[in-house]
Amino acid sequence: MSLISQNLQAIHQRIERAVTAAGRAPGSVQLLAVSKTFDAAAVADAVAQGQTAFGENYVQETLDKIATLAASGAPALEWHFIGPLQSNKTRQIAEHVDWVHSVERLKIAQRLSDQRPPQLPPLNICLQVNISGEASKSGTTVQDMPALAAAVAALPRLRLRGLMAIPAPGADVQQQRAAFAQVRVLFENLRAQGLALDTLSMGMSDDLEAAIAEGATIVRIGSAIFGARTYPSPTKEST
């Protein structure tokens, strides 16, 4: 059994325990394996264990893995783009992925809408909210979110599914839950205004239990599956 296989089993067990502890229905939380910086062979290893949804942060790396896995005869996979997205890279993402979690500006959403091929299903969208107000984090503000959500929901070729957040690290589970609870309240307020949202993308390797307790439907797990990352040297392409 490979290390990735062992890690996937451990993560599924953590998710199941957290779902049970929260009194939620089995299967109500999707595992998104964040494979950024890991090669296609690592993704193939996870696919062999039954994992089908993968998250990526960098445009060219995303396209390369999609092509490599497809050429290898891998089953149909679900690709999620979860990193910052520059306007000059939206066409490539609109044409090749199933989800974008990191929309924070209407301009990006409009370009994704315009560039989504009509033969493909609508592109699933999560809006990224900077729930902790950190200057170093991407995401729209809580105050600007309602207007952005209403505008994105009206765009063709997109399907607004919900919110994504990366709160500031909490010192303990209670602090973690408090931040995720703020995202959940914002999500519920948007639903109360008539938006048909069903997705809360929040929770990573160190805080997935707190996120699930506060309603996460997708947890984004990377290092706890694939191991520690080695990042490439900075280049002009930040996406």
Steps between C-alpha positions, in 0.01 A plus 500: 500500500645838398541792738238696305257210539561487874459876529175498304359233729598705806340817359177320414489370856550852638222632278263221601568557870447875464176450305369263766601736782318785329183292457514534124405248233765253380643609167410866550864616476708463182876451518688721254858374471723805448771372269678829422880460463468118491545320171248308294631172641392605850156587364483163324585329830208678667272416206588132543365527855167638374564875534342691210499872597824699493586861578771703327641853546712563190357527151771328295545225759125441492491470121804272492351258754161493332667410169737244653230321698262495204771359271579228755145368482400616847126509571316829472621728777354814656743792489468797736705818459553646847778758456509869407395549140632775274275637229739393223470135609122471530443345155724201573322438829152553354573244230649223714381484861173419673518737798663830592507569875692826500286761324530831684425756227210541260741557210644150543153346518390686187801373307441143617137531392590639158770239441326184625442283191127453434535122457623465860279506808489830689820571693448455874606809694582572863566856610803545722438712808783644709318422821789598730580825317864405448696724264697200376191299405295512184124533510228757504385664821195390694342838424546467123397135478119539461531725195767282343298184560188648341695617195680167448181301545351688206779411256441233232718188468579516872332337798561676828532222759620670816793647692865416557711630787845458653469655848800605704639204697326452834684418819246231587187334368271764647681781321496299179129438534430867568657601168320227305174597670534849353524349152197280568293799615591693185408194292165465676427871455559471127270199483235695690522765228399241242831371367499122443832425669601152618878508550732612780860437396695536824733295716848366429737245652530673839141612555264276306316388817411858594389575143276194485346591834402834345353359180782450249391295199845488336828471692821575311776266616852500358796433729317242710455295181805570286757608760702817548524726197807634325401817320657598168710814474285812450420590142298767328208259486341518844203287403 
